[in-house]
Amino acid sequence: MDVRNPDDSSLEARLEALCAKGCRQVRRDIAALESGAELPETQGLTADERVWLLAELKQIMAVYGDTCRL
């Protein structure tokens, strides 16, 4: 699997599930992932898949800058 462009729809589904939590929670999840924590959505992923997921979350959240809308 190319972790930069996964073909695995379950990985995309995990990304969508994380994003569905909302802006503030996604920021907390990013911080947790950066510190090496395991989230329910990342259980069973390889290290490369977790790296991809974190990078995708950061890219998505970059659109919002430093703030989240209510």
Backbone hydrogen bonds, N-H to C=O, Kabsch-Sander energy under -0.5 kcal/mol:
donor,donor_aa,acceptor,acceptor_aa,energy
3,V,1,M,-0.8
5,N,2,D,-1.3
9,S,7,D,-0.7
11,L,8,D,-0.8
12,E,8,D,-1.4
13,A,9,S,-2.3
14,R,10,S,-1.9
15,L,11,L,-2.0
16,E,12,E,-2.5
17,A,13,A,-2.3
18,L,14,R,-2.3
19,C,15,L,-2.4
20,A,16,E,-1.9
21,K,18,L,-1.4
22,G,19,C,-1.6
26,V,22,G,-2.4
27,R,23,C,-2.2
28,R,24,R,-1.9
29,D,25,Q,-2.8
30,I,26,V,-2.7
31,A,27,R,-2.2
32,A,28,R,-2.3
33,L,29,D,-2.8
34,E,30,I,-2.6
35,S,31,A,-1.4
36,G,33,L,-1.4
37,A,32,A,-2.6
42,T,39,L,-1.5
43,Q,39,L,-0.8
43,Q,40,P,-0.7
45,L,42,T,-2.0
50,R,46,T,-2.3
51,V,47,A,-2.2
52,W,48,D,-2.4
53,L,49,E,-2.6
54,L,50,R,-2.6
55,A,51,V,-2.4
56,E,52,W,-2.5
57,L,53,L,-2.4
58,K,54,L,-2.4
59,Q,55,A,-2.3
60,I,56,E,-2.6
61,M,57,L,-2.7
62,A,58,K,-1.5
63,V,59,Q,-0.5
63,V,60,I,-1.1
64,Y,61,M,-1.3
65,G,62,A,-1.0
67,T,64,Y,-1.3
